[in-house]
Amino acid sequence: MPFTFTIVTIITTITIIVVVVILYLRFQEWGIDPHTHLEFEFMDTVTVDDFFSGQAAALAGGTTMHIDFVIPHKGSLTAGFEAYEKKAKKSCMDYGFHMAVTKWDETVSREMELMVKEKGHSSFPRALMINDELLLEGFKKCKSLGALAMVHAENGDAVYEGQKKMIELGITGPEGHALSRPAVLEGEATARAIRLADFVNTPLYVVHVMSIDAMEEIARARKSGQRVIGEPVASGLVLDESWLWHPDFKTAAKYVMSPPIRKRGHDKALQAALSTGILQLVGTDHCAFNSTQKALGIDDFRKIPNGVNGNQTMDDPRYFWPKTSRLILRYFLTGVLCKLIFFVGIEERMHVVWDTMVESGQISVMDYVRLTSTEWKGAILPGSDADIIILNPNSSFEITAKSHHSRLDTNVFEGRRGKGKIEVTIAGGRVVWENNELKVAPGTGRYIKMSPFSYLFDGIDKRDDAYLKSLQAPVKRAKSSS
């Protein structure tokens, strides 16, 4: 049988390692990165990592599948899909797509349904600052499709005003980015999105949870029984905003992302929320702009392309959206891959998470495995993909731009040392990364189709029925005689 042959190949290839695993190494399932931007065109430039270099970096870090954001510039979902199909021809690992919706009308609404039925799409981000009316319409559409509504929670009007204020004060450097987008705005937008999702009775996914303000809103919602997933990012867990005040522009600019990295104290609070289940996963949002590209904003922080190795969103809200808009929103429909998965940067994530969360005792090894794994990909069982990593908990690592495998010339985790190193990555039963060597070629990756209606939608219809039954019959009132 093919599967039996695959397993025999694995055991034959790594017999010595497997023996040592019992005493020394950890032999566990791999990771999916659900949020990347490879070969992404933004602000008149393109991210330096394409579908080969970005995936090579991912495999080096123990990730064997990712889901990239398709951004159709002219609004056509079909044209956007075809463009990204071409980009992905050089891929060397499994990948899927989130299909972004950059405009909204009946044509796009129908096209979304077509993409689900014919292209295997189960995710439709909307990256825009919108008013509450459109936010509600989007939530309703997501619900009807089995879509998980995803929000980047910042108040566009307030951010725009904050940016103007900084420029008027003569603050044009990277520090102006953080000062123009305080944590209170992230908390306000998170609260509003949560309440509107509750009103529609649809699950919600909040990306880039960077502050205590946003985290506490998620905690309140989950305590009340609402289905809300909170996603911090690696930089928010281990860094603080002081880097944005660095006197060297190149150094400071590499930390520009949205929402911004917060003041010291927010990082530890987010770690605690992650360890107790208030926050459920860590997203990568890998979007790599090099120092030359970052220098586009050397005289105006609003022009710095937002993004780091592991994170990316938007800078000036007016770039894509009018000032009258309110909330950055991304809808996406997540099916088979919607599990509680733990991610950081496309390459650094497993190392940073192990060192930050496991070595500190904040989560157990079993939690680490549970939060980084998905059975159908990582289990060594008939029908699964046999995607596995071997992590050495006693081996040390150091993160540097010189040694990482992304094409990026900087790294926000530069110089970070810790314990817990990925020694081997196995995908589809084959060793794909070992001894600092990539063992797969461009063009060998697979496009993975996904299905709608994830587990988060279980029981949603019953809640709707209970609500309808709770309504009292309309009051019959006598007509006025006047």
C-alpha positions in Angstrom: 0.0 0.0 0.0 1.3 3.5 -0.8 0.7 4.7 2.8 2.5 1.8 4.3 5.5 2.5 2.0 5.5 6.1 3.1 5.6 5.2 6.7 8.4 2.7 6.1 10.3 5.4 4.3 10.0 7.7 7.3 11.2 5.1 9.8 14.0 4.0 7.5 15.2 7.6 6.9 15.1 8.6 10.6 15.6 5.4 12.5 18.5 6.8 14.6 16.6 10.0 15.3 13.4 8.2 16.3 15.4 6.1 18.8 17.0 9.3 20.3 13.6 11.0 20.4 12.6 9.0 23.4 15.5 10.3 25.4 16.3 13.6 23.9 14.1 15.0 21.1 10.5 15.7 20.6 8.8 14.0 17.7 5.6 15.9 16.9 3.1 17.2 14.4 3.9 20.2 12.2 2.2 23.6 11.8 -0.1 25.5 9.4 0.3 29.2 8.9 -3.1 30.5 8.2 -2.2 34.1 7.3 0.6 35.1 4.9 1.3 37.6 2.2 3.8 36.2 -0.3 4.6 38.2 -3.5 2.0 40.8 -2.3 1.7 44.1 -4.2 1.2 47.0 -1.9 2.0 50.7 -1.9 3.7 50.5 -5.3 6.1 47.8 -4.2 6.0 44.0 -3.7 7.0 41.9 -0.7 10.5 40.3 -1.1 9.3 36.8 -0.3 7.6 34.9 -3.1 5.9 31.5 -3.0 9.3 29.7 -3.1 11.5 31.8 -0.8 8.7 32.3 1.7 7.8 28.6 1.8 11.4 27.6 2.1 11.7 29.8 5.2 8.5 28.2 6.5 9.8 24.7 6.0 13.0 25.6 7.8 10.8 26.7 10.8 8.6 23.6 10.8 5.6 24.8 8.9 4.4 22.6 6.1 1.3 24.5 4.9 0.2 28.1 4.7 -2.9 30.1 3.5 -2.1 33.2 1.5 -4.3 36.2 1.0 -5.4 36.8 -2.6 -5.8 40.5 -3.1 -7.7 41.2 -6.4 -6.8 44.8 -7.3 -9.6 45.4 -9.7 -12.3 43.6 -7.6 -12.7 40.5 -9.8 -12.4 37.4 -7.6 -11.8 35.2 -10.6 -9.1 37.4 -12.0 -7.5 37.5 -8.6 -7.5 33.8 -8.2 -5.9 33.2 -11.6 -3.2 35.8 -10.9 -2.3 34.0 -7.6 -2.4 30.6 -9.3 0.4 31.8 -11.5 2.4 33.1 -8.6 2.0 29.8 -6.7 3.4 27.7 -9.6 6.8 28.0 -7.9 5.5 26.7 -4.5 7.3 23.9 -2.7 4.8 23.0 0.0 1.0 22.8 0.6 -0.9 26.1 0.4 -4.4 27.4 0.3 -6.0 30.8 -0.4 -8.1 33.4 1.4 -9.9 35.4 -1.3 -10.0 39.1 -0.3 -13.1 41.1 -1.3 -11.9 44.6 -2.2 -15.3 46.0 -3.2 -18.9 45.0 -2.4 -21.9 44.6 -4.8 -24.2 41.8 -5.9 -21.8 40.6 -8.5 -19.1 40.1 -5.9 -21.6 38.4 -3.6 -22.5 35.9 -6.4 -18.8 35.4 -7.3 -18.0 34.5 -3.7 -20.5 31.6 -3.9 -19.0 30.5 -7.3 -15.5 30.4 -5.8 -16.6 28.2 -3.0 -18.3 25.7 -5.3 -15.8 25.6 -8.1 -12.4 26.6 -6.7 -12.5 25.1 -3.2 -12.3 28.5 -1.5 -13.5 28.7 2.0 -12.1 32.1 3.0 -13.1 35.6 1.9 -11.3 38.4 3.6 -12.5 41.9 3.3 -9.7 44.3 4.0 -11.4 47.7 4.3 -12.4 50.4 6.6 -16.2 50.4 6.5 -19.2 51.9 8.3 -21.4 49.9 10.6 -24.0 49.3 7.9 -21.6 47.6 5.6 -20.0 45.7 8.5 -23.4 44.3 9.4 -24.1 43.3 5.8 -20.8 41.6 5.6 -21.4 39.7 8.9 -24.7 38.5 7.5 -23.2 37.3 4.2 -20.4 35.5 6.1 -23.0 33.8 8.3 -25.0 32.6 5.3 -21.9 31.1 3.6 -20.6 29.5 6.8 -17.9 32.2 6.9 -15.9 33.3 9.8 -15.9 37.1 10.0 -12.4 38.4 10.7 -11.7 41.9 11.8 -8.5 44.0 12.1 -9.8 46.2 14.9 -8.8 49.8 14.5 -11.0 52.9 14.2 -10.2 54.4 10.8 -11.5 57.9 11.5 -9.6 58.2 14.7 -6.4 56.8 13.2 -6.6 59.4 10.4 -7.0 62.2 13.0 -4.1 60.8 15.0 -1.9 60.8 12.0 -2.8 64.4 11.1 -2.0 65.4 14.7 1.4 63.8 14.6 2.4 65.5 11.3 1.2 68.8 12.7 3.4 68.3 15.7 6.4 67.6 13.5 6.5 63.9 14.4 7.3 62.2 11.1 9.4 59.2 12.1 8.3 55.6 12.9 7.4 56.6 16.5 4.5 58.6 15.0 3.0 55.4 13.8 2.5 54.1 17.4 1.5 57.5 18.7 -1.2 57.9 16.1 -2.8 54.5 16.9 -3.1 54.2 20.7 -4.4 51.0 22.4 -7.7 52.7 23.3 -8.7 52.8 19.6 -7.9 49.1 19.2 -10.1 48.3 22.3 -13.0 50.5 21.0 -13.0 48.8 17.5 -12.7 45.3 19.0 -15.7 46.0 21.3 -17.8 47.3 18.5 -17.0 44.4 16.2 -17.7 41.9 18.9 -21.1 43.4 19.8 -22.2 43.6 16.1 -21.2 40.0 15.5 -23.2 39.0 18.6 -26.2 40.9 17.2 -26.0 38.9 14.0 -25.1 35.7 15.9 -22.1 34.8 13.9 -18.6 33.8 15.0 -15.8 36.4 15.0 -12.0 36.2 14.6 -10.0 39.2 15.8 -6.6 39.4 14.3 -3.5 41.3 15.6 -4.6 41.5 19.3 -1.8 43.8 20.4 -3.2 45.4 23.5 -4.7 44.7 26.9 -7.6 46.8 25.8 -8.6 44.5 23.0 -7.8 41.3 24.9 -10.1 42.3 27.7 -13.0 42.8 25.3 -12.4 39.3 23.9 -12.3 37.9 27.4 -15.6 39.4 28.3 -17.2 38.1 25.1 -15.9 34.6 25.6 -17.0 34.5 29.2 -20.6 35.3 28.1 -20.5 32.4 25.7 -19.9 34.3 22.4 -17.7 32.6 19.8 -14.8 34.9 19.5 -11.2 33.9 18.6 -8.4 36.2 19.5 -5.1 36.1 17.7 -2.0 37.9 19.1 1.2 38.0 17.0 4.7 37.1 17.9 6.0 40.6 18.0 3.3 41.6 20.4 4.2 38.7 22.7 7.9 39.4 23.0 8.6 43.0 21.9 7.7 46.5 23.1 7.2 49.8 21.3 10.5 51.3 22.4 12.1 50.0 19.2 10.1 52.6 17.2 12.1 55.3 19.0 15.4 53.9 17.9 17.7 56.7 16.6 18.5 54.7 13.4 15.6 54.9 10.9 16.3 51.5 9.4 16.1 49.8 12.8 13.0 51.6 13.9 11.1 51.3 10.6 11.4 47.5 10.5 9.1 47.4 13.6 6.3 49.3 11.9 3.1 47.2 11.8 -0.6 47.8 12.6 -1.9 47.7 15.2 1.5 48.9 16.6 3.6 47.0 19.0 2.5 48.3 22.5 4.2 49.5 25.6 5.9 47.1 27.9 3.4 45.2 30.0 1.0 44.5 27.2 3.3 41.7 26.0 3.2 39.8 29.4 -0.6 40.3 29.6 -1.0 38.8 26.1 1.2 35.8 27.1 -0.9 35.2 30.1 -4.1 35.4 28.1 -2.7 32.9 25.7 -1.7 30.5 28.4 -5.2 30.6 30.0 -7.2 30.3 26.8 -8.5 33.8 26.5 -6.5 34.1 23.3 -6.4 30.9 21.2 -3.7 31.2 18.6 -0.8 33.3 17.3 -1.0 34.5 13.7 2.0 35.1 11.4 0.7 37.5 8.8 4.2 37.3 7.2 4.7 40.2 4.9 8.3 41.1 4.2 9.4 44.5 3.1 13.1 45.2 3.1 14.9 48.3 4.4 15.0 49.9 0.9 11.2 49.6 0.7 10.8 50.8 4.3 12.8 53.9 3.4 9.9 55.1 1.2 8.6 56.6 4.4 11.8 58.1 5.7 10.2 61.6 5.7 6.6 60.5 6.6 5.8 57.5 8.7 2.5 57.1 6.9 4.4 56.0 3.8 6.4 53.2 5.5 5.1 49.9 4.1 3.6 48.1 7.1 4.9 44.6 7.8 7.5 42.5 9.5 8.6 38.9 9.2 5.5 37.5 10.7 3.1 40.4 10.6 1.5 42.8 8.1 -1.5 45.1 7.8 -2.1 48.6 6.6 -0.6 52.0 7.3 -2.5 55.1 6.2 -6.2 54.2 6.3 -6.8 56.4 3.3 -4.6 54.2 1.1 -7.4 51.8 0.4 -10.4 53.4 2.1 -12.1 56.8 2.5 -11.8 58.8 5.7 -15.5 58.3 6.3 -14.9 54.6 6.9 -14.6 53.3 10.4 -13.3 49.8 10.9 -10.7 47.7 9.2 -12.5 44.5 8.4 -11.5 41.2 6.9 -14.1 38.5 6.3 -12.9 35.0 5.6 -14.7 31.7 5.4 -12.8 29.0 7.1 -13.6 25.3 7.0 -11.4 22.3 7.4 -8.4 24.2 8.6 -10.3 26.2 11.3 -8.6 24.6 14.3 -7.0 26.1 17.4 -3.6 26.5 15.8 -0.6 28.3 17.2 1.6 30.4 14.9 4.2 33.1 15.0 6.5 34.1 12.1 6.8 32.1 9.0 10.2 30.8 10.0 10.7 31.8 13.6 7.3 30.8 15.1 8.1 27.4 16.6 11.3 28.5 18.1 10.0 31.7 19.6 6.8 30.1 21.0 8.7 27.1 22.5 11.2 29.4 24.2 8.7 32.0 25.3 5.8 29.8 26.4 7.1 26.3 27.1 10.5 27.0 28.5 8.9 29.6 30.8 6.3 27.1 32.0 3.4 29.1 30.8 2.1 26.2 28.7 2.9 22.5 28.8 4.5 20.4 26.0 1.2 18.8 25.4 -0.4 22.2 25.0 2.3 23.2 22.6 1.6 20.1 20.5 -2.2 20.6 20.7 -1.9 24.3 19.7 0.5 23.7 16.8 -1.0 20.6 15.2 -3.9 19.4 13.2 -4.6 15.7 13.1 -5.4 15.1 9.4 -2.0 16.6 8.4 0.3 15.6 11.2 -0.8 12.1 12.4 1.0 9.0 11.2 -2.2 7.2 10.3 -3.9 6.1 7.1 -5.5 9.0 5.4 -3.3 11.7 7.0 -0.5 13.6 5.4 2.4 12.5 7.7 3.7 16.1 8.2 6.0 16.0 11.2 8.7 18.0 12.8 11.5 17.0 15.1 12.2 19.6 17.7 15.3 19.4 20.0 14.3 21.1 23.3 17.9 21.1 24.5 19.4 22.7 21.5 19.8 26.5 21.4 19.0 28.8 18.5 19.9 32.4 17.6 17.8 34.4 15.2 19.6 36.7 12.8 18.9 38.2 9.3 22.2 36.7 8.1 21.1 33.2 8.9 17.3 33.2 8.3 16.0 31.9 5.0 13.6 34.7 4.1 14.9 37.2 1.5 14.4 40.0 4.0 17.5 41.9 5.0 16.3 42.6 8.6 14.6 40.6 11.3 12.5 42.0 14.2 13.8 39.1 16.4 17.5 39.9 15.6 19.9 38.5 18.1 17.2 36.6 20.1 18.6 33.4 21.6 16.6 30.6 23.2 16.1 26.9 23.5 14.0 24.6 21.3 15.3 24.1 17.8 13.6 22.5 14.8 16.0 19.8 13.5 14.0 18.1 10.8 10.8 18.9 8.9 8.9 16.1 7.2 6.0 16.7 4.7 4.0 14.0 3.0 6.2 11.4 4.6 9.4 12.9 3.0 12.2 14.8 4.7 11.9 18.3 3.2 14.3 20.2 5.6 17.3 18.8 7.4 20.9 20.0 8.2 20.0 23.5 7.1 19.2 22.1 3.6 16.0 22.4 1.6 15.2 19.0 0.0 12.3 20.0 -2.3 12.2 21.9 -5.6 10.0 24.8 -6.8 6.7 23.6 -8.3 6.2 20.6 -6.0 3.6 22.3 -3.8 -0.1 21.4 -3.7 -3.1 23.7 -3.7 -5.4 22.4 -0.9 -9.1 23.0 -1.3 -11.1 23.8 1.8 -14.7 23.5 2.9 -17.1 26.0 4.5 -18.9 25.8 7.9 -16.3 25.1 10.5 -16.9 23.7 14.0 -17.5 27.3 15.1 -20.8 27.2 13.4 -22.0 24.1 15.2 -25.2 25.1 17.1 -25.5 28.6 15.5 -28.9 27.6 13.9 -30.1 26.4 17.3 -29.3 29.7 18.9 -31.2 31.4 16.1 -34.2 29.1 16.7 -34.0 29.8 20.5 -34.0 33.5 19.8 -37.1 33.3 17.6 -39.0 31.2 20.1 -38.2 33.7 22.8 -39.9 36.5 21.0 -43.4 37.2 22.2 -46.2 37.5 19.7 -46.7 41.0 18.4 -49.0 43.1 20.6 -52.4 43.6 19.1 -53.4 47.2 19.7 -56.7 48.9 18.9 -56.5 51.4 16.1 -56.8 55.0 17.1 -60.3 56.4 16.6 -58.9 59.8 15.7 
